[in-house]
Amino acid sequence: MTIYVDPAARPGRAPIDEDYDERPLGKHRDPLWAKVCIILGALVMVVSGAAVVLPKVLAAWATDDINKEDLLPPELVAKNIDGPINILLLGMDERTGNGDLIRTDTIMIAHIPATHDSVYLVSLPRDTKVEIPSFEQTGYLGGTDKINAAFAIANRTRSPNGGWVGDPTTAGRQRGVGLVAQTVSNLVPGGLQFNAVAIINFNGFRNILKAIGGVDMCVDVETRSVHYDRNNKYHTNEVPYANRKIYKKGCYHMAPSEALDFARQRHFDDGDYTRQRHQQQLLMAIFKKMMSKGVLADPGKLLELQKTAGDLLTMDLGATAIADWVFTLKGLRGDSVVPIKTNGGNVTPDSDPTTSYQVLSQDSLDLLKSVKEDKVYGFLVRHPTWIANSK
């Protein structure tokens, strides 16, 4: 059973389990892999005290297959990770070869305070109304749009027939990340800097979920799939409503394809907030399964997880060496992650009824300001209901 506590009573900690082990980190007896996870939303790279002895060896093994690229604009890169840390997390479908524009349907900021003992996950709804700066390289003059358009605007390139297509190259990703980072930074007075960025390819989740044999999920609201029918058959086109696969309320085990499909549905009355909650839930479920004895004690699964990293992640860790990241984040645990509901989880439509924009409330802008000032804990003390239930 999961217990939720007032943040003032348990500073910097997310929901905890009743059987949570409070032994000091230095005495934890988990295998080396037990505290090594990939940075992807709630899966923040952590290590056990024992791993600190061999950080370079461990880090090299765990991250060997992860794509590493220089993606952040130099002016938005934070100097070091000695103090508070901000990681920009972008989730997308990068379907090479189909010509579609590439959009970031999931945008999160993982904020780690200077104490390095917790991770606050701030999700920005895909339909958030923002001012996207001009981008000369792709002929964009700047203007108002949904935040998930920023990556596509900068990433796009001309096809032989003159139309715009997505650019899956490193240069394309660099352009896209740059404009998203600048757009997010501009939401905060004085701007926001990032210590790292991770691009999460949702197709890579399939391999992760296959490697760990699916996950246990709790469906909080009946959900219908737009791509799977009642016979569990996948369709590229949207399935008619009456014939859609239904995820009924309750807690049960989901196969890899089911867990990913459930977490990606977004046709709910509250806009994108339910999907955000389900995606955070999936991340936490993956984390819990990866840390289970059934995975940790299986060398074959561990090797398979390590090999899938290249399909899942593209990362830019700035000027900080991977070993320093491992050492700095050694105190984080699975219950250190605190998912936050932007706008308190409420739909705030634009004043213009002809648009589908969602507007960030003043409190949400204050939340982003607290990220810059490293005062997220204080914000949550004042807004305890903004802590999301990602069970």
C-alpha positions in Angstrom: 0.0 0.0 0.0 1.3 3.5 -0.8 1.1 6.2 1.8 1.2 9.9 0.9 2.7 12.3 3.3 2.7 16.0 3.7 6.0 17.3 2.2 6.6 19.3 5.4 6.6 16.0 7.3 9.0 14.2 4.9 11.1 16.8 3.1 11.9 16.1 -0.5 10.4 12.7 -0.6 7.7 11.2 -2.8 5.0 8.7 -1.8 6.7 5.8 0.1 5.8 2.2 0.7 5.1 0.9 4.2 8.0 -1.6 3.8 10.4 1.1 2.7 13.9 0.3 3.8 15.4 3.1 5.9 18.9 1.7 6.3 21.7 4.2 5.6 22.7 4.2 2.0 26.2 3.1 2.9 24.8 -0.1 4.3 22.5 -1.0 1.5 23.3 -4.4 0.1 21.7 -4.1 -3.4 23.8 -5.3 -6.4 25.8 -2.7 -8.3 23.0 -2.4 -10.9 20.4 -1.7 -8.2 21.2 2.0 -8.1 22.1 2.5 -11.8 19.1 3.6 -13.9 18.9 5.6 -17.1 17.8 9.3 -16.8 14.3 9.2 -18.3 11.8 11.1 -16.4 11.4 9.4 -13.1 14.3 7.0 -13.9 17.1 9.1 -12.6 20.6 7.7 -12.6 21.5 6.6 -9.0 24.0 4.3 -7.5 24.5 2.5 -4.2 27.3 3.5 -1.8 29.2 0.4 -2.9 29.2 1.6 -6.5 31.1 4.8 -5.6 34.3 2.8 -5.4 34.2 2.0 -9.1 32.1 4.8 -10.6 33.9 5.0 -13.9 33.8 1.3 -14.6 30.1 1.1 -13.6 29.1 4.2 -15.5 30.8 3.0 -18.6 29.1 -0.3 -18.5 25.6 1.1 -17.8 25.8 3.9 -20.4 27.9 2.3 -23.1 25.1 2.0 -25.6 23.4 5.3 -24.9 23.6 7.8 -27.8 25.6 10.9 -26.6 25.4 14.1 -28.6 26.0 17.8 -28.0 22.4 19.2 -28.1 22.0 22.1 -25.7 22.9 25.7 -26.9 26.0 26.8 -25.0 24.3 29.8 -23.5 21.7 27.5 -21.8 24.1 25.1 -20.3 24.6 25.3 -16.6 28.2 25.5 -15.4 28.3 22.4 -13.1 26.3 20.0 -11.0 27.6 21.1 -7.6 24.4 22.9 -6.8 20.8 22.5 -8.1 20.4 20.5 -11.3 17.9 20.8 -14.1 17.5 18.1 -16.7 15.3 18.7 -19.8 13.4 15.5 -20.7 11.8 15.3 -24.2 9.7 12.3 -25.2 8.9 11.7 -28.9 8.3 9.2 -31.7 11.3 9.4 -34.0 10.1 7.3 -36.9 13.0 7.5 -39.3 12.1 7.5 -43.0 8.4 8.4 -43.0 8.9 12.1 -43.5 6.6 13.3 -40.7 7.6 16.3 -38.6 9.0 15.2 -35.3 7.2 16.7 -32.3 7.9 16.4 -28.6 4.6 15.3 -27.1 6.2 15.0 -23.6 8.2 17.8 -22.1 9.4 17.5 -18.5 11.9 19.3 -16.3 13.6 17.1 -13.7 14.7 19.4 -11.0 17.2 18.1 -8.4 17.7 20.6 -5.5 21.2 21.5 -4.2 20.8 18.9 -1.5 20.7 16.2 -4.2 18.3 14.1 -2.2 15.1 14.3 -4.3 13.9 14.7 -7.9 10.9 17.0 -8.8 9.3 16.2 -12.1 7.5 19.1 -13.7 5.5 18.2 -16.8 4.5 20.9 -19.4 1.3 20.0 -21.3 1.8 19.4 -25.0 -0.9 22.0 -25.8 0.6 24.8 -23.6 0.3 28.2 -25.3 3.8 29.7 -25.6 5.7 32.3 -27.6 8.3 30.4 -29.7 11.3 32.5 -30.6 12.2 33.0 -34.3 14.4 30.4 -35.9 16.3 31.7 -38.9 17.7 28.4 -40.1 14.3 27.0 -40.9 12.7 30.3 -41.9 10.5 30.6 -38.8 9.7 34.2 -37.8 8.5 33.4 -34.3 5.0 33.5 -32.9 2.4 31.9 -30.7 1.9 28.1 -30.9 1.7 24.9 -28.8 4.9 24.1 -27.0 5.1 20.7 -28.7 5.6 22.5 -32.0 8.9 24.1 -31.0 11.0 21.0 -31.8 9.3 20.4 -35.1 9.8 24.0 -36.2 13.6 23.9 -35.7 14.1 20.2 -36.6 12.4 20.4 -39.9 14.2 20.3 -43.2 13.3 20.7 -46.9 12.5 17.5 -48.8 13.4 17.1 -52.5 9.9 18.1 -53.5 10.1 21.3 -51.4 8.0 20.3 -48.5 9.0 20.2 -44.8 10.0 16.8 -43.3 11.5 15.8 -40.0 15.3 15.6 -39.7 16.4 12.5 -37.7 20.1 13.5 -37.8 22.2 14.8 -35.0 22.1 18.3 -36.5 18.3 18.1 -36.6 18.1 17.0 -33.0 20.5 19.8 -32.0 18.3 22.4 -33.7 15.1 21.0 -32.2 16.4 20.7 -28.7 17.9 24.2 -28.9 14.5 25.8 -29.7 12.6 23.8 -27.1 15.1 24.7 -24.5 15.0 28.4 -25.4 11.2 28.3 -25.4 11.0 26.7 -21.9 13.7 29.0 -20.6 11.8 32.1 -21.7 8.9 31.0 -19.4 11.0 32.0 -16.4 12.1 35.6 -15.7 15.8 35.8 -16.2 15.8 32.5 -18.1 16.4 28.9 -17.0 19.6 26.9 -17.7 19.9 23.1 -18.0 22.7 20.7 -16.9 21.6 18.0 -19.3 19.0 16.9 -21.8 17.6 13.5 -22.5 15.6 12.7 -25.6 13.4 9.6 -24.9 12.3 7.7 -28.0 9.0 6.1 -27.0 9.5 3.2 -29.4 12.5 2.3 -27.2 10.2 1.7 -24.3 8.9 -1.4 -26.0 12.3 -3.1 -25.7 12.7 -2.0 -22.1 9.2 -3.3 -21.2 9.9 -6.5 -23.1 13.2 -7.0 -21.2 11.5 -6.7 -17.8 8.4 -8.7 -18.8 5.8 -5.9 -18.5 4.7 -4.0 -15.4 2.0 -3.7 -12.9 -0.3 -0.7 -13.4 -3.3 0.9 -11.7 -5.9 2.2 -14.1 -7.6 5.2 -12.3 -10.0 6.0 -15.1 -11.5 3.7 -17.8 -9.4 4.3 -20.9 -10.0 3.3 -24.5 -7.2 2.8 -27.0 -7.3 4.6 -30.3 -5.0 2.0 -32.0 -5.8 -1.4 -30.4 -9.2 -3.1 -31.0 -11.1 -5.3 -28.6 -9.2 -8.3 -30.0 -5.9 -6.7 -29.1 -5.0 -6.1 -32.7 -3.0 -3.0 -33.6 -4.2 -0.5 -36.3 -2.3 2.3 -37.8 -5.5 4.3 -38.3 -7.8 5.3 -35.4 -10.1 2.4 -34.3 -13.8 3.2 -34.2 -14.9 4.1 -30.6 -17.2 1.1 -30.0 -14.5 -1.4 -31.1 -11.6 0.0 -29.0 -9.6 -2.0 -26.5 -10.7 -0.9 -23.0 -8.4 -0.6 -20.0 -10.9 -1.0 -17.1 -10.3 0.6 -13.7 -8.2 -1.5 -11.2 -4.7 -2.7 -10.6 -3.3 -5.5 -12.7 -0.3 -6.7 -14.7 0.1 -5.2 -18.2 2.0 -6.8 -21.1 4.7 -4.5 -22.7 2.4 -3.3 -25.5 -0.5 -2.7 -23.2 1.5 -0.6 -20.7 2.9 1.6 -23.4 -0.4 2.0 -25.2 -2.3 2.8 -21.9 0.2 5.5 -21.0 0.0 7.2 -24.3 -3.8 7.7 -24.6 -4.8 11.4 -24.4 -8.5 11.6 -25.1 -9.7 12.7 -21.7 -11.9 15.5 -20.4 -9.0 17.2 -18.6 -6.8 17.6 -21.7 -3.3 16.3 -21.3 -3.2 16.0 -17.6 -4.4 12.4 -17.3 -1.9 11.3 -19.9 0.9 13.1 -17.9 -0.2 11.2 -14.8 -0.3 7.9 -16.7 3.2 8.5 -18.2 4.6 9.3 -14.8 2.9 6.1 -13.5 4.6 4.1 -16.2 8.0 5.5 -15.5 7.6 4.7 -11.8 6.3 1.2 -12.6 9.4 0.5 -14.8 11.7 1.8 -12.1 10.1 -0.4 -9.5 10.3 -3.5 -11.8 13.9 -2.8 -12.7 14.8 -2.6 -9.0 12.9 -5.9 -8.2 14.8 -9.1 -7.3 13.4 -10.8 -10.4 15.4 -8.4 -12.6 18.4 -7.7 -10.4 19.1 -11.4 -9.9 18.9 -12.2 -13.6 22.1 -11.4 -15.5 20.4 -12.0 -18.9 17.8 -9.3 -18.1 20.4 -6.9 -16.9 22.4 -7.3 -20.1 19.3 -6.9 -22.2 18.4 -3.7 -20.4 21.8 -2.3 -21.0 21.6 -3.1 -24.7 18.2 -1.4 -25.1 19.5 1.9 -23.9 20.6 3.0 -27.3 17.1 2.5 -28.7 15.6 4.5 -25.9 17.9 7.5 -25.2 19.9 10.3 -26.7 21.6 12.3 -24.1 23.7 15.5 -23.6 25.3 15.6 -20.1 27.0 18.9 -20.7 30.6 19.3 -19.7 30.2 17.0 -16.7 31.8 13.5 -16.8 29.5 10.5 -16.4 31.4 9.4 -13.3 30.7 12.8 -11.7 27.0 12.4 -12.4 27.0 9.0 -10.8 28.8 10.2 -7.7 26.7 13.3 -7.4 23.4 11.4 -7.6 24.4 8.5 -5.4 22.0 9.5 -2.6 18.8 9.3 -4.7 16.4 6.4 -4.3 13.3 5.1 -5.9 11.1 7.1 -3.5 13.1 10.3 -4.2 11.0 11.2 -7.2 8.1 13.7 -6.7 5.9 14.1 -9.8 4.1 17.5 -9.9 0.8 18.4 -11.6 1.2 21.6 -13.6 -1.8 23.9 -13.1 -2.7 21.6 -10.2 -4.0 19.2 -12.8 -6.8 21.5 -13.9 -7.6 22.4 -17.5 -7.1 26.1 -18.2 -8.2 26.7 -21.8 -7.2 29.8 -23.7 -9.6 32.8 -23.7 -10.1 32.3 -27.4 -12.5 29.4 -27.8 -11.5 28.7 -31.4 -8.1 27.4 -30.2 -7.1 24.2 -28.3 -4.4 26.0 -26.3 -3.9 25.3 -22.6 -2.6 28.3 -20.6 -0.2 28.1 -17.7 -1.7 29.6 -14.6 0.2 32.1 -12.6 0.9 29.5 -10.0 2.4 27.3 -12.7 4.7 30.1 -13.7 5.6 30.5 -10.0 6.4 26.8 -10.0 8.8 27.3 -12.9 10.3 30.3 -11.1 10.8 28.1 -8.0 12.7 25.7 -10.2 15.1 28.5 -11.2 15.5 29.6 -7.6 15.7 26.1 -6.2 12.6 26.6 -4.0 10.4 23.8 -5.3 10.0 22.2 -1.8 8.7 25.5 -0.5 6.2 25.7 -3.4 4.9 22.3 -2.6 4.4 23.1 1.1 2.1 25.9 -0.1 0.5 23.7 -2.8 0.5 20.1 -1.4 -2.3 19.0 -3.8 0.0 19.6 -6.8 2.0 16.4 -5.9 0.7 13.8 -8.4 -0.4 10.3 -7.5 1.7 8.2 -9.9 0.9 4.8 -8.3 
